[in-house]
Amino acid sequence: MSTVKVAVSMEEHYLQELDRLVQSRVYPNRSKAVQDAVADKLARLKKTRLLRECRKLNQAEERTGAETWLSSEEEWPAF
């Protein structure tokens, strides 16, 4: 995948922490550290979105639907 150069503004104390991570060789450079941080945040947002959507489900309705389907003699759908 190709990379694109961007300018990012951040509070100085974050930059100092970032530089400490690079200096202690946790990350090879600032870019890699920021890429990992953004990827991690995006993954967490996707996960929390799924949780929010699941919370919208009515557990009683879902259970009744599952029990009804399981008690029927229907076959599993082909995929």
Secondary structure, 3 states (H helix, E strand, C coil): CCCCCCCCCCCHHHHHHHHHHHHCCCCCCHHHHHHHHHHHHHHHHHHHHHHHHHHCCCHHHHHHHHHHHHHCCCCCCCC
